[in-house]
Amino acid sequence: MLQPYIQIGRVARAHGLRGEMRVEPFTDDPARFGSADALPMVYLERGGAFEPRRVLSARVNGKSGAVIALDGVCDRDGAEALRGQWLYVDRDHAAKLDPDADFICDLIGCEARDETGALIGRLEDVLQPGGNDVYVIKTEAGTILAPALKSVVTDVDVSRRLVTISRERMNETAVFD
């Protein structure tokens, strides 16, 4: 089952005295932090439950990420208390993806199998070094870094929690640890 909430950023620290906080975006579209209209609601995880918070203001802040103010956070101490907290949106308000794209949080934990159905391992992380993503696959023998190219990753079915990998192309292009 897909997670109902998707991480979009993490509170880095308080910003100023009135409850604003700097946020490190974890999204391909930092513009979503451009205004409270673009991001009207976020969720904070509290003991396994997701607590909604109305976004009072939001703006992109150069290289340092974004600055937001949340309902109920009125001063620096309140903002500082949220340091390190993840910010989420519900899946219905997540950024729209291209048809052949998936959220990283949906990929992590998927089984990696070859074309015959033989288990290769489990996808533990997705690295984004530049030209293409790299899947980090944990196997019994170690870790494989496989480029997320259509010639290597032949199918992704997050609803079945399954990533199919061409073993031949993986052996040609992957890094084995």
Secondary structure, 3 states (H helix, E strand, C coil): CCCCEEEEEEEEEEECCCCEEEEEECCCCHHHHCCCCCCCEEEEEECCEEEEEEEEEEEECHHHCEEEEECCCCCHHHHHCCCCCEEEEEHHHCCCCCCCCCCHHHHCCCEEEECCCCEEEEEEEEECCCCCCEEEEEECCEEEEEECCCCCEEEEECCCCEEEECHHHHHHHCEEC
